Amino acid sequence: MDEAPTFVLSGGGNLGALQVGMLRALYEHRIRPRLIVGTSVGAVNGAFLASHPGLPGIEEIVSFWSSLRRRDVFEVNASVLIGGLLGHHGYLFDSAPMRRVLESFVSFHRLEDSPVRLAVVATEVAGGAPVVIEAGDVMTALLASCAIPGVMPPVEIDGLTLIDGAASADTPVRQAISLGARELWVIPTAPLQVERLQREEAALAPGGYPEGLSLHIVPPPRAHVPLGDLRQSSRLITLGYARAQAWIEGGSTPGTPAADGRRIGKK
């Protein structure tokens, strides 16, 4: 079992900028992971964090996110776009621009070489089940986890056709638990994800999550930004930081669901 902190990073597209601000607050309070489990944009932020650990690394991630624009990720290729619209293939954008973005910032080539243990969650097309990837080419795994159906091409790994991890595990708490994590810091990008986690726990019987589990759900602020719009990343980072900072300093009552979304599990 892993008693050290595990960060669970949810999906959320361009709202991943909120996560970056929340991570900055956690690092300032010396809360740092030994394991990162991420899905979709959370997998990308997890790889960024593993590549650039420590507060100076967080500031590099902040600068990187703030410099990104939609065209950097969703570059329009007329032949790919028209082919997708005509049904010649099932996606509208090539993944090459996303790969270039990832390669420009991720410092390692294989998941097993990550400076911080990293697990990437994708979704198997055939059965719709989540797939946890801990070994192999990191770029391939990240592209699979971010392959939004109908937008980006699916990715094949070990004979499995994979798409966006958020389709099956938007907030991969169960996947983190299956890897042995027992102290989880969940970093969502939307209040709805917190509500889903609380409903999921209520549906588990008997006793909710496993004994000995500590679950800390960092509450995200509500933010309304057009899908794919990266021009507001700096503002989102600031919002995420302020919300997480206030939550950390305010505390919560152990063992009970809090209005802000925090819960400390049973010991």
N, C-alpha and C positions, 0 to 999 in steps of 0.2 A: 504493500500500500504506500501511496505517496502522501505524506503528511505536510509537505511543503506547499506553498500557494500554487494553484493552477489558475490561469486566466482562461476564461471561456468567452470567446469573442463571436458575437452574433453577426448575421448578415445585415444588409441595409443599404447597399449601393453607395451613393454619394453621402449618405448620413454616416458613413464610416469616419468622416471627419470629426463627428461628435466623440467617437471612441478615442481618437487621438488626444483630444483634450482631457478625457476621463483618465486615460493612461498617464498623462503628465501629472495629474493630481495624485494618483496612486504612487507613482515613483517618487514624488516629492515627500510622501509620507512613508517611504522605505518599504512599500509593499511591492515585491518583485517576484515574478514567477519562476518556478523550476520547470513547469510544463505549460505550454500554450496549446489550446484546442480551438481552432477557428473554422468558420464556414463562410464561403463567399468573400465579401470584403473583409470580414473578420479574419479569414485565412491570410489575406494579403497583409493586413495590419500586423498579424502575428508573425509573418515572415519578415516584415520590416523591423518589428521589435526585436526579433531574434538576431537580426543582422546588425542592429545598432542598439545594444542594450545600454542601460544607464541613462541618467538625465541628459548628458550631451547628445546621446543617440535620439532621445525623444525630441529634442529641439531640431535635430536633422529631419526627423519624420514630419514635424510641424512645418518646416520650411518646404519640404518636398510636396506635401499635400497642398500647401498654399499656392504652389507654382503650377499645379496641374490644371489643365483645361479639358473640356469635353473632347475636343479634337485629338488630344493626346491618347485617349482610350478608344473612342469611337470615330475613327477616321473614315470618312466616306470614300468607298471604292465603288465607282459606278457599276462595274460588272458584277460585283458581289451583291450590291444592293438590289439591282434589277433582277438578278438571278433569284434572290430570296423572295422578292415581291411576286415573281412569276411562278414560284413554287419549284424551281429547279433544285433548290436545296432548302434546308429548314432554318436559315439564319440570315440576318441582314448585314452583319459586320464581320470582317476578318479578325482573327485574334492576334495577328502580327503586331499591331500597335500596343495592345495590352502586354504582350510578351516583351516588347522593347522597354516599356515602362518598368516592368518587374525586373528585367535584367540590369537596368540602370541603378537599382537600389538594393536588391537582395544580394548579399555577399557570399552566399554558399550555393553549391550546385546540386547537392543531394540532401534530402530531408534528414538522413541519418548523420549528416555532418553539421547540422544546425547547432550554433553555439548554445542555444537554449532548446531543450526538447520540444519539438513541434509536431502536432498532428493536424492534418488537413481533412476536412469533411466534404465529400461530394455525394451525389445521388446517382444510383444505378438506374438507367432508363428502363430496363426490362421489368424490374419489380418495384421500382420506386423506393427502394430501401437506402438508408444512408450507408456510405462506405468510408471508413477511416483509413487514411493513407499516412504511413509513417516512414516509408522508405521509397527510394527512387528519385527521379529527376524532379526537383522542386518546382521548376517552371511548368512542367506538364501537370503536376498535382494542383497548382494554383489556378491554371487555366481551366481545369476540370471543375474546380470548386466555384469558379466565377462564370461558368458557361450558362448564362441566362437563356432558358428555352426560347427559341424563336428569334433571339438577338445575336447570340454568339454560337459558334459551332461546338457540338459535343466533342468530348475527348475520349480516346480509348486508352485504357491502362490495363494490362494483364488480361486482355480479352473482354473487359467490361466497358460498355459505353456509358460515360458519365456526364452529368450535367450539374448545374448549380446546387451546391450543398444546401442552400436555403429551402429548396423544394421539399426536403425531407427532414432536415434538422436545422431550422432557422437559428436556434440557440442550443448548441450541442452539449447540453448538460449531461444527458445520459451517456453520450459517447465519452465524455471526460471521466465519468464514474467508471465506465467499463475499462478505462485505461489505468484504474487504480487511484484516481484523484479523490481526496477526502476533504481538502480545504479549497473550495472553489470560489473564485471571485468572478462573477458573471458580469460582463460588460455589454449590455444591449444597446441598440440604437433607437428604440422606440418604446414608449410606455406599453403598447399592446403586447410586446414580447414579455414584459414583466407579468402582465395579467395572464398570459398563456402559461407561464411557468407556475404561477400560483394555482391556476386551475388544474394543471397537470399534477401538482403535488397533492391537491385535495382528492384527486381521483385515484391516487395510489393507496393501496390498502394491503395490510394494516400498517399504520405508522408513518406513512409518507416515504421519504427517501431513506436509504440505509442508515443503520445506527452508526454513530461516529462521524457523520458528515457535517461539515460546516459550510453553509451556503450563504454567500454575501452577494446580493444583487444590487449593483450600483445603479441607481435610478437615472435614466437619461431624461433630458429636458424634451418637451414637445417642440418639434421643429418642422416647419412646412417649407420644403424646397422642391422645385420641379425636378423630376427624375432626370438624372444625368447632368444636372447643372453643378459644375464644380467651381463656379465663380464665388460662391458663398462659403467656401471651405474655411477660410480664416474666421469668419463669424461663428460657424458651427464649432470649431475648435474651442473658441472662447466660451461659448455656451456650455459645451460639455465639461470643460475645466471648472467653470464656476459652479455648476450643479454638483459635480462629484466632490469638489472641495467643501461645499456647504454640507453635503451628506456625511463626509468623513469626520468633519469637525463637530457635527451635530450628534452623531451616534444614533443608536437604536436600542430597543429592548431585546436582549437575547431570547431566542426561542419563540418569538411571535412575529407574525407578518406585520410589517410597518406600513404606514400609509405611503411612505416614499418608495416602497418596494424592497427594502432590505429585510433579510431574514437570516438568522443564525440557526442552523439545524441542530438536531439532537446530539448530545454528547454521551 
